[in-house]
Amino acid sequence: MPSPIGFLRQNAPWLFAGFLLTFSSSFGQTFFIAVFAGDIRQEFGLTNAGWGGIYALATMASAACMVFAGGLTDRFRVRLISPVIMIGLAVATALVSLSTSIAALTFAIFLLRLMGQGMMMQTSMVAMSRWFVATRGRAISIAALGVSLGEAMLPLAFVGLMGWFEWRTLWMVAALFLVVAAGVMVLVLKSERTPQAMARDNTSVGMGGRSWTRVEVLRHWLFWLTLPALLGPAAWNTAFFFHQVHFAEAKGWAHFDLVSLFPVFSATAVTSMLLTGWLVDRIGSPRIAGLYLIPMAFGYLLIGMAETLWIGAGTLMLLGASVGASSTMSAALWAEFFGTANLGRIRAMTGAVMVLGSALGPGICGWLIDRGVDMPQQAFGMSAYFVIAATLGAIGGRRAARYL
């Protein structure tokens, strides 16, 4: 296995392509969209439940489309498909800026979620899983650094810019960035083989020494045991960031002060992500399955009790530890257990589950908030959820490891 520096040098274009995709996906991720929640609710006269309902509807629609659209990563080159996705996300950000009705806003959110959290993350993770085998965990973790950098930089930067620019103008700035990023992607990936050709040359098999189809994965007990672990982080972390304005108000904190803690979350996530990538390459994903959610369980327990920003920073470190590990595990685990021949279709299905979770979380939490159950109170239930999900995931990973 090459040294870290040698690995980066040898694979710089491919790793940067994965990184750029995940960073650009930030504009369709909840942590970015939620920065504008207060302005959007005020502009369109929405309650927390109303805004959460629109977000849930648009995200669920994007999850349904992901099941079919995600399979395109099995058929087309990353060099061809990634600029198209980036332009699609640029169109979505421009539509948010131009929206004057609830219907237009809902469609814009649908495109943001489909192109950003859905297709852009899907393309990056499938590419890393296919292009790298022995160093798959390391490659996935490096590519996933893009979204961590986005979490650390973009909310803080755009909250600061909101004091100088109108919120619609800032969405146009995002659109311009994505157009430029699409051009950079074409330059970085000047030559690239198709996913099918790469799969034929370097196919990795899964359990039983074979490559699994999407239907077979759906019927297998491992998928159902890991389902809570797939849904949970997407649902409840999305809800936390989506309702961050409400959470800050419930704690009596300034929104900017809460956002200023996000780099702590991102730094921990990056550290955890790289460590998990190293562990996956050394000992495999089955031994870590499920266990990576334990810090998140403790984090949500502390979220319910936190009274100061210092404790808030500690809770975000715990959440970041699990989120970073999850970013690597959610890509590596499926390749290791089910092979890479049909990975695009399998990831499209699991990605749709995660997108569905990100739709349900904000909607459920918004409904509870409007009924007097604030986010700190809800956090205790979230903590219990992650204890159960971690247990089921650990059982599934260890049972499935017998068939590798």
C-alpha positions as CSV (number, residue, x, y, z in Angstrom):
1,M,0.0,0.0,0.0
2,P,1.5,3.4,-1.0
3,S,2.4,6.1,1.6
4,P,-0.3,8.8,2.2
5,I,1.7,11.3,0.2
6,G,2.4,8.9,-2.6
7,F,-1.2,7.9,-2.7
8,L,-2.3,11.5,-3.1
9,R,0.2,12.2,-5.8
10,Q,-0.6,9.1,-7.9
11,N,-4.4,9.6,-7.7
12,A,-4.8,13.4,-7.4
13,P,-7.2,14.0,-10.3
14,W,-9.6,11.2,-9.2
15,L,-9.5,12.2,-5.6
16,F,-10.0,15.9,-6.4
17,A,-12.9,15.0,-8.7
18,G,-14.6,13.1,-5.8
19,F,-13.8,16.0,-3.4
20,L,-15.2,18.6,-5.7
21,L,-18.4,16.7,-6.2
22,T,-19.0,16.3,-2.5
23,F,-18.1,19.9,-1.8
24,S,-20.4,21.2,-4.5
25,S,-23.2,19.0,-3.1
26,S,-23.2,21.3,-0.1
27,F,-25.6,23.7,-1.9
28,G,-28.2,20.9,-1.9
29,Q,-27.5,19.8,1.6
30,T,-29.7,20.6,4.6
31,F,-27.0,22.4,6.5
32,F,-26.8,25.0,3.7
33,I,-30.5,25.3,2.9
34,A,-31.3,25.7,6.6
35,V,-29.3,28.9,6.8
36,F,-32.0,30.6,4.9
37,A,-34.9,28.9,6.8
38,G,-35.9,32.1,8.7
39,D,-35.9,34.3,5.5
40,I,-37.8,31.7,3.5
41,R,-40.5,31.2,6.2
42,Q,-40.9,34.9,6.5
43,E,-41.0,35.5,2.8
44,F,-43.6,32.8,2.1
45,G,-45.5,33.1,5.4
46,L,-44.7,29.5,6.5
47,T,-44.8,27.9,10.0
48,N,-42.1,25.4,11.1
49,A,-44.4,22.6,10.2
50,G,-45.3,24.2,6.8
51,W,-41.7,24.7,5.9
52,G,-40.8,21.2,7.1
53,G,-43.7,19.8,5.1
54,I,-42.6,21.4,1.9
55,Y,-39.0,20.2,2.5
56,A,-40.3,16.7,3.3
57,L,-42.5,16.5,0.2
58,A,-39.7,17.8,-2.1
59,T,-37.1,15.5,-0.6
60,M,-39.4,12.4,-0.7
61,A,-40.0,13.1,-4.4
62,S,-36.3,13.3,-5.0
63,A,-35.7,10.0,-3.1
64,A,-38.2,8.3,-5.5
65,C,-36.4,9.7,-8.5
66,M,-33.0,8.6,-7.1
67,V,-34.0,4.9,-7.3
68,F,-34.0,5.2,-11.1
69,A,-31.6,8.1,-11.7
70,G,-28.9,6.7,-9.5
71,G,-28.4,3.8,-11.8
72,L,-27.0,6.2,-14.4
73,T,-23.7,6.0,-12.6
74,D,-23.5,2.4,-13.9
75,R,-23.8,3.5,-17.5
76,F,-22.0,6.8,-17.9
77,R,-18.6,8.2,-17.3
78,V,-18.2,10.5,-14.3
79,R,-16.6,13.0,-16.7
80,L,-19.9,13.2,-18.6
81,I,-22.4,12.9,-15.9
82,S,-20.9,15.1,-13.2
83,P,-20.9,18.4,-15.1
84,V,-24.6,17.7,-16.0
85,I,-25.5,17.2,-12.4
86,M,-23.6,20.4,-11.4
87,I,-25.4,22.4,-14.0
88,G,-28.7,20.9,-12.7
89,L,-27.8,22.0,-9.2
90,A,-26.9,25.5,-10.5
91,V,-30.4,25.7,-12.1
92,A,-31.9,24.6,-8.8
93,T,-30.1,27.3,-6.8
94,A,-31.1,29.9,-9.4
95,L,-34.8,28.8,-9.1
96,V,-34.7,29.2,-5.3
97,S,-33.6,32.8,-5.9
98,L,-36.3,33.4,-8.4
99,S,-39.2,31.6,-6.7
100,T,-42.3,33.7,-6.0
101,S,-44.8,30.9,-5.1
102,I,-45.0,27.9,-2.9
103,A,-45.1,25.6,-6.0
104,A,-42.0,27.1,-7.5
105,L,-40.2,26.9,-4.1
106,T,-41.2,23.3,-3.7
107,F,-39.9,22.4,-7.2
108,A,-36.6,24.2,-6.5
109,I,-36.1,22.3,-3.3
110,F,-36.8,19.1,-5.1
111,L,-34.1,19.8,-7.6
112,L,-31.7,20.9,-4.9
113,R,-32.2,17.6,-3.0
114,L,-32.1,15.4,-6.2
115,M,-29.0,16.9,-7.7
116,G,-27.2,17.9,-4.5
117,Q,-27.6,15.3,-1.7
118,G,-28.8,12.7,-4.1
119,M,-26.9,12.5,-7.5
120,M,-23.8,14.4,-6.6
121,M,-23.0,12.3,-3.5
122,Q,-24.0,9.1,-5.4
123,T,-21.6,9.9,-8.3
124,S,-18.7,10.6,-6.0
125,M,-19.1,7.6,-3.7
126,V,-19.7,5.1,-6.6
127,A,-16.6,6.5,-8.5
128,M,-14.4,6.1,-5.4
129,S,-15.7,2.6,-4.7
130,R,-15.0,1.5,-8.3
131,W,-11.7,3.3,-9.0
132,F,-10.1,2.1,-5.8
133,V,-10.1,-1.4,-4.2
134,A,-7.3,-2.0,-1.7
135,T,-7.4,1.7,-0.7
136,R,-11.1,2.1,-1.1
137,G,-11.7,3.3,2.5
138,R,-9.0,5.9,2.2
139,A,-10.2,7.2,-1.1
140,I,-13.8,7.4,0.1
141,S,-12.8,9.3,3.2
142,I,-10.7,11.8,1.2
143,A,-13.5,12.4,-1.3
144,A,-16.0,12.9,1.5
145,L,-13.9,15.7,3.0
146,G,-15.6,18.0,0.5
147,V,-18.9,17.9,2.3
148,S,-17.1,18.4,5.7
149,L,-15.4,21.4,4.3
150,G,-18.7,22.7,3.1
151,E,-20.3,22.2,6.5
152,A,-17.4,24.1,8.1
153,M,-17.2,27.0,5.7
154,L,-20.4,27.7,3.9
155,P,-23.0,28.2,6.7
156,L,-20.7,30.6,8.6
157,A,-19.7,32.4,5.4
158,F,-23.3,32.8,4.1
159,V,-24.7,33.8,7.5
160,G,-22.1,36.5,7.6
161,L,-22.9,37.6,4.0
162,M,-26.6,37.9,4.9
163,G,-25.7,41.0,6.8
164,W,-24.6,42.6,3.5
165,F,-26.7,40.9,0.7
166,E,-30.3,40.0,0.2
167,W,-30.8,36.2,0.6
168,R,-32.0,35.7,-3.0
169,T,-28.7,37.3,-4.2
170,L,-26.7,34.7,-2.3
171,W,-28.5,31.8,-4.0
172,M,-27.3,33.3,-7.3
173,V,-23.8,33.4,-6.0
174,A,-24.1,29.6,-5.4
175,A,-25.4,29.1,-8.9
176,L,-22.3,30.9,-10.4
177,F,-19.9,28.8,-8.3
178,L,-21.5,25.6,-9.6
179,V,-21.2,26.7,-13.2
180,V,-17.5,27.3,-12.7
181,A,-17.1,24.0,-10.8
182,A,-18.7,22.1,-13.8
183,G,-16.0,23.5,-16.1
184,V,-13.3,22.6,-13.6
185,M,-14.6,19.0,-13.5
186,V,-14.3,18.6,-17.3
187,L,-10.7,19.8,-17.1
188,V,-9.8,17.5,-14.2
189,L,-11.2,14.4,-15.8
190,K,-9.8,14.8,-19.3
191,S,-9.5,11.0,-19.7
192,E,-11.6,8.4,-17.9
193,R,-12.9,4.9,-18.6
194,T,-16.5,4.1,-18.3
195,P,-17.8,2.6,-15.1
196,Q,-18.6,-0.6,-17.0
197,A,-15.1,-1.0,-18.3
198,M,-13.6,-0.3,-14.9
199,A,-16.0,-2.8,-13.4
200,R,-15.0,-5.5,-15.9
201,D,-11.3,-5.0,-15.1
202,N,-11.5,-4.6,-11.4
203,T,-14.7,-6.1,-10.2
204,S,-14.8,-6.7,-6.4
205,V,-17.1,-9.5,-5.3
206,G,-19.2,-9.6,-2.1
207,M,-20.6,-12.3,0.1
208,G,-20.5,-15.8,-1.3
209,G,-17.8,-14.7,-3.7
210,R,-20.2,-13.1,-6.2
211,S,-21.7,-9.8,-7.2
212,W,-25.2,-9.1,-6.0
213,T,-28.1,-7.4,-7.8
214,R,-30.3,-4.7,-6.3
215,V,-33.3,-7.0,-6.0
216,E,-31.1,-9.6,-4.2
217,V,-29.8,-7.0,-1.8
218,L,-33.4,-5.8,-1.1
219,R,-34.4,-9.3,-0.1
220,H,-31.4,-10.0,2.1
221,W,-31.7,-9.7,5.9
222,L,-28.5,-7.6,6.1
223,F,-30.3,-4.7,4.3
224,W,-33.1,-4.7,6.8
225,L,-30.9,-4.9,9.8
226,T,-28.9,-1.9,8.6
227,L,-31.9,0.1,7.5
228,P,-32.3,2.0,10.9
229,A,-28.6,2.9,10.7
230,L,-29.2,4.2,7.1
231,L,-32.3,6.2,8.0
232,G,-31.2,7.6,11.4
233,P,-28.3,9.9,10.7
234,A,-30.1,11.2,7.5
235,A,-33.3,11.8,9.4
236,W,-32.3,13.3,12.7
237,N,-29.1,15.1,11.8
238,T,-31.0,16.7,8.9
239,A,-33.7,17.7,11.3
240,F,-31.2,19.2,13.7
241,F,-29.5,21.3,11.0
242,F,-32.8,22.1,9.3
243,H,-34.3,23.5,12.5
244,Q,-31.1,25.1,13.7
245,V,-32.8,28.5,14.0
246,H,-35.5,27.1,16.3
247,F,-32.9,25.1,18.3
248,A,-30.8,28.2,18.9
249,E,-34.0,30.1,20.1
250,A,-35.0,27.2,22.3
251,K,-31.6,27.3,24.0
252,G,-31.5,31.1,24.2
253,W,-28.4,31.2,21.9
254,A,-27.8,33.6,19.1
255,H,-28.0,31.8,15.7
256,F,-24.6,33.1,14.6
257,D,-23.1,31.7,17.9
258,L,-24.5,28.3,17.1
259,V,-23.3,28.4,13.5
260,S,-19.9,29.4,14.7
261,L,-19.7,25.9,16.4
262,F,-20.2,24.1,13.1
263,P,-16.4,24.1,12.2
264,V,-15.9,22.0,15.4
265,F,-18.4,19.5,14.1
266,S,-16.7,19.5,10.7
267,A,-13.2,19.1,12.1
268,T,-14.3,16.1,14.2
269,A,-16.1,14.6,11.2
270,V,-13.0,15.0,9.1
271,T,-10.8,13.3,11.7
272,S,-13.3,10.5,12.1
273,M,-13.7,10.1,8.4
274,L,-10.0,9.6,7.8
275,L,-9.6,7.3,10.7
276,T,-12.5,5.2,9.6
277,G,-11.1,5.0,6.1
278,W,-7.8,3.7,7.5
279,L,-9.7,1.2,9.7
280,V,-11.8,-0.1,6.7
281,D,-8.7,-0.7,4.7
282,R,-7.0,-2.5,7.6
283,I,-9.8,-4.5,9.3
284,G,-12.8,-4.2,7.0
285,S,-16.1,-2.6,7.5
286,P,-18.0,-5.5,9.2
287,R,-16.1,-5.0,12.5
288,I,-17.1,-1.3,12.6
289,A,-20.7,-1.8,11.4
290,G,-23.2,-0.2,13.9
291,L,-20.6,0.8,16.5
292,Y,-19.9,4.1,14.8
293,L,-23.3,5.3,15.8
294,I,-22.6,5.1,19.6
295,P,-21.1,8.7,19.8
296,M,-24.2,10.0,18.1
297,A,-26.4,8.4,20.7
298,F,-24.4,10.2,23.5
299,G,-24.4,13.4,21.5
300,Y,-28.1,13.6,21.2
301,L,-28.4,12.9,24.9
302,L,-26.2,15.9,25.6
303,I,-28.1,18.0,23.1
304,G,-31.2,17.6,25.3
305,M,-29.3,18.7,28.4
306,A,-26.9,21.3,27.0
307,E,-27.2,24.8,28.6
308,T,-24.0,26.5,27.4
309,L,-22.2,26.8,24.1
310,W,-19.2,25.0,25.5
311,I,-21.4,21.9,26.1
312,G,-22.9,22.5,22.7
313,A,-19.5,22.3,21.2
314,G,-18.9,18.9,22.9
315,T,-22.2,17.6,21.6
316,L,-21.3,18.6,18.0
317,M,-17.9,16.8,18.4
318,L,-19.8,13.6,19.3
319,L,-22.2,14.0,16.3
320,G,-19.2,14.7,14.0
321,A,-17.4,11.6,15.1
322,S,-20.4,9.4,14.0
323,V,-21.2,11.5,10.9
324,G,-17.6,11.2,9.7
325,A,-17.5,7.5,10.2
326,S,-20.9,7.1,8.5
327,S,-19.7,8.9,5.4
328,T,-17.1,6.3,4.8
329,M,-19.0,3.3,6.1
330,S,-22.2,3.9,4.0
331,A,-20.1,3.6,0.8
332,A,-17.5,1.0,1.8
333,L,-19.9,-1.5,3.5
334,W,-22.1,-2.0,0.4
335,A,-19.1,-2.6,-1.9
336,E,-17.6,-5.0,0.6
337,F,-20.7,-7.1,1.2
338,F,-22.4,-7.0,-2.2
339,G,-19.6,-6.4,-4.7
340,T,-19.1,-3.5,-7.2
341,A,-20.6,-4.8,-10.5
342,N,-24.0,-3.3,-9.7
343,L,-22.9,-0.8,-7.1
344,G,-24.5,2.2,-8.8
345,R,-27.9,0.6,-8.6
346,I,-27.4,-0.6,-5.1
347,R,-26.1,2.7,-3.9
348,A,-29.1,4.4,-5.7
349,M,-31.4,2.3,-3.5
350,T,-29.6,2.9,-0.3
351,G,-29.1,6.5,-1.2
352,A,-32.9,6.9,-1.8
353,V,-33.4,5.5,1.7
354,M,-31.1,8.1,3.2
355,V,-32.8,10.9,1.2
356,L,-36.1,9.6,2.4
357,G,-34.8,9.8,5.9
358,S,-33.7,13.4,5.3
359,A,-37.3,14.1,4.2
360,L,-39.0,12.5,7.2
361,G,-36.8,14.0,9.9
362,P,-37.5,17.7,9.4
363,G,-41.2,17.0,8.8
364,I,-41.6,15.0,12.0
365,C,-39.6,17.4,14.1
366,G,-41.4,20.5,12.6
367,W,-44.8,18.9,13.5
368,L,-43.6,18.2,17.0
369,I,-42.2,21.7,17.4
370,D,-45.6,23.2,16.4
371,R,-47.2,21.1,19.1
372,G,-44.9,22.3,21.8
373,V,-42.2,19.6,21.8
374,D,-39.0,21.5,21.1
375,M,-35.8,20.1,19.6
376,P,-33.9,19.7,22.9
377,Q,-36.8,17.6,24.2
378,Q,-36.9,15.5,21.1
379,A,-33.2,14.8,21.3
380,F,-33.7,12.2,24.1
381,G,-35.9,10.1,21.8
382,M,-33.2,10.4,19.0
383,S,-30.6,9.2,21.4
384,A,-32.6,6.1,22.2
385,Y,-33.1,5.5,18.4
386,F,-29.4,5.5,17.8
387,V,-28.7,2.9,20.6
388,I,-31.2,0.6,18.9
389,A,-29.8,1.3,15.3
390,A,-26.2,0.7,16.5
391,T,-27.1,-2.6,18.1
392,L,-28.9,-3.9,15.0
393,G,-26.1,-2.7,12.7
394,A,-23.4,-4.4,14.8
395,I,-25.4,-7.7,14.8
396,G,-25.9,-7.6,11.0
397,G,-22.2,-6.8,10.3
398,R,-20.9,-9.6,12.4
399,R,-23.3,-12.2,11.0
400,A,-22.7,-11.1,7.4
401,A,-18.9,-11.2,7.9
402,R,-19.1,-15.0,8.1
403,Y,-20.0,-15.2,4.4
404,L,-17.1,-13.0,3.1
